[in-house]
Amino acid sequence: MTFLTQLEDVSLQQQGTAPSFALSQRGRSGFELLGSVQKFSSGTLRPLAEESFVATPEGKALSADHASAAPVRSERERIAAAKALCASDNVFRLERFIQRYVAEQNFNHGIPAIEERRAEFRAYEAAMERGLLGTLDIDVDVVVPSYYDRIEWHLEPGGWDGYDLYGALFAFGVGPYVFSHGGYAAVAVGDDIAQQRLNTIRQFPKNEYARIYEPGCGGVSTLKAVHTVFPDAALHGSDLSPLLLRNGQKMASRFGFSVHLRLADSATDTREADESFDGVITYALHHELPPKANRALFREMYRIMKPGADIVISDPPPFRAVPLFHAVILDWDTEHREEPFFTTALHDSLDEMLREAGFDAVESYAIGHGQYPWITRARKPLKLAEAA
């Protein structure tokens, strides 16, 4: 997804490509209110709800069983029981109500706020379409998976391509005024999501990479971080959203680096050559795919990776890696924030999927508090002759 968390980005000002206009006072203040309310919900109400949960005898017992090396109840049974217990707490219910309210109002308030400046945003985007760097290949027929086409991801009306100015909505509203506070999904309150991306890219084990690929690249926020860490690498990515890809090329060009983007289903056919990349990054992708698609995607990544190439993944932590109350918070997104595969993905194991696809040196670990970002990384084995 394309968004900035600081509109006063120094690099944009230095290049003379920072916008010369802003949201109306009403539009900006509405976003500021949403950000403040979400911060209060996550930073104040949620810890109180967690204290209440672990203070009850049932909550203590469930939490102990969840942390046990040999739990009595299955993971699904533990989470179901914990959800029922949490639902009896008014503070928990209020905190979750606020989370849902903010998630909806990002669009209910956001789209009208952007529409107030439609002419300016369209002119700004048109100006960014001149002198684009890299390549963009979207004039192809791609069979869109049925699961993708029917979902309004994160409650976005119409899905990723449902509104022509979603790029502006996130770059000028939701990103800097709401997401910048953290406190949603797996992102803890106060977390810097831009820094989390950079920290994730730094998990690549080598100092240099010639060609790096990102499936599900969206608006290239992650490839921007890749460019920061590996400025000499050629950057390639694919996505199923034409709008995100167009916005991604414009954003990359605005920051002065090239990307090579393609409309493609990364789980079936990237249309990339065998053994053509020495690095692959995925960021916040796998919880948005059903299990079969994830397994197919890893097979496709294995095909396009060179022997000895590295893959680094950042996704929400699996349920087994977080305290039980935190698991309830993550599980909530499945039904309430239009994340239909969130729960399935967090019950599953990316480590096992990678091994099934043929990868070795598989490991997973956290690099932030609250177990996020959660990193999984692996390597495509060297061929026998190379290994010898």
C-alpha positions, -999 to +999 in steps of 0.1 A: +000+000+000+013+035-009+014+059+019+038+083+037+038+088+075+054+122+072+041+147+046+071+170+053+095+143+040+129+161+036+138+142+005+107+153-013+113+189-004+149+187-016+137+173-050+110+200-053+083+173-056+065+179-023+029+190-028+021+227-026-014+221-012-030+202+017-063+189+029-088+213+041-088+221+078-119+200+083-104+171+064-072+172+083-087+176+117-110+147+111-080+124+104-062+138+134-092+129+156-092+094+142-055+090+149-058+103+185-088+080+192-070+050+179-039+058+199-060+061+231-078+028+223-046+009+218-024+026+243-048+030+272-079+008+269-062-023+255-037-027+284-066-023+308-086-050+290-055-073+291-050-067+328-087-077+334-083-108+312-052-122+329-065-113+364-095-138+361-089-174+371-101-186+336-078-161+319-048-172+339-055-208+332-060-203+295-028-181+293-008-207+311-020-235+288-012-213+258+023-208+270+028-244+279+051-267+258+024-293+260-010-275+261-041-294+270-064-275+247-058-270+210-048-236+198-082-229+182-099-240+214-078-218+236-084-187+214-121-194+212-124-196+250-103-165+254-125-146+229-156-155+248-140-143+281-128-111+266-163-104+251-177-102+286-154-073+295-169-038+287-135-022+284-124-048+258-157-043+239-152-005+239-116-008+227-127-031+198-156-008+189-131+021+186-109+000+164-137-009+141-150+027+141-116+041+130-112+014+104-145+024+088-140+062+092-107+061+074-129+058+043-162+073+054-144+105+064-114+100+041-130+098+007-151+130+012-119+148+026-100+139-006-129+148-028-128+183-014-094+186-032-101+164-061-089+189-087-057+195-069-050+158-064-057+149-100-034+177-112-007+166-088-009+130-099-009+141-136+023+160-130+039+129-114+031+109-146+057+128-165+093+115-165+085+082-149+114+059-141+115+021-146+088+001-164+051-008-158+035-037-176-003-038-169-016-043-204-020-080-200-049-104-193-045-118-158-070-142-143-079-127-110-083-153-082-119-155-070-109-149-034-092-116-044-120-101-065-147-103-039-130-088-009-130-052+003-096-054+019-093-035+052-128-023+046-119-003+015-151+003-005-146-016-037-113-032-027-078-019-037-091-005-070-125+008-058-116+045-057-093+063-081-077+085-054-069+058-029-032+067-033-039+103-022-062+091+006-034+070+022-005+094+013-022+126+026-047+113+052-046+078+067-009+074+065+004+105+082-025+111+106-037+076+116-013+049+107+017+070+120+005+064+156+005+026+152-019+007+174-038-013+147-036-050+137-001-063+146+014-028+147+018-016+184+010+019+194+040+042+189+056+019+163+072+036+133+060+015+103+086+031+080+114+021+103+099-014+107+102-019+069+138-008+070+146-031+099+130-060+080+151-053+049+182-054+070+175-090+078+189-100+044+221-119+053+243-105+025+257-071+020+248-068-017+221-081-041+219-076-078+181-082-084+154-083-057+118-093-063+086-085-043+054-104-049+023-084-039+044-052-040+014-029-039+024+008-040+062-001-035+065+012+001+086-019+008+107-016-024+114+020-013+129+006+019+148-020-002+163+008-023+174+026+009+193-004+021+204-018-013+206+013-036+224-006-064+199-035-066+175-037-096+140-038-081+111-058-096+076-065-083+041-077-092+006-072-079-030-078-089-040-041-085-034-019-115-041+012-093-015+003-068+010-005-095+005+029-112+007+047-078+039+026-070+057+037-102+048+073-096+059+071-059+093+055-069+099+081-096+090+109-071+118+096-048+142+091-077+146+054-081+135+029-108+111-001-103+100-027-128+064-036-121+041-061-136+004-070-132+006-107-123-007-133-099+025-141-081+011-174-069+006-188-104+029-171-129+052-140-124+063-143-160+099-140-147+127-162-159+140-192-140+167-185-115+168-148-122+168-132-087+192-134-058+167-119-033+130-120-026+111-099-001+075-102+010+059-078+034+024-081+050+013-104+022+008-139+034-021-132+058-040-120+027-037-153+009-054-186+014-031-215+023-031-230-012-021-197-027+007-192-002+021-226-010+019-220-047+036-186-043+066-201-025+070-227-053+069-198-078+095-178-058+117-209-056+116-212-094+127-176-101+154-175-074+190-184-081+206-212-061+219-196-029+194-167-031+177-154+000+140-148+009+130-125+037+094-124+049+076-101+074+040-110+084+020-108+116+034-133+142+018-167+144-006-173+173+019-197+189+045-168+193+023-143+212+005-142+245-031-155+244-047-120+248-026-107+219-038-137+198-074-127+205-065-091+192-050-105+160-078-130+155-103-102+157-092-087+123-104-117+104-141-109+109-140-072+117-114-056+093-121-076+061-091-099+065-107-133+057-074-153+058-058-137+088-068-164+113-059-193+089-025-178+082-016-173+118-026-208+127-004-221+098+034-222+095+053-203+069+084-222+080+068-255+070+056-240+037+091-229+028+106-263+036+079-280+015+088-257-015+125-268-011+141-240+008+166-246+036+182-226+064+146-217+075+143-196+106+118-173+122+121-147+149+108-113+161+127-080+157+103-057+176+083-056+208+050-075+207+068-100+184+063-077+154+078-074+129+079-112+128+106-123+104+108-156+085+138-161+062+153-190+041+176-198+013+174-217-019+200-244-017+230-243-039+232-269-067+254-299-058+282-288-081+282-253-067+281-266-031+311-288-038 
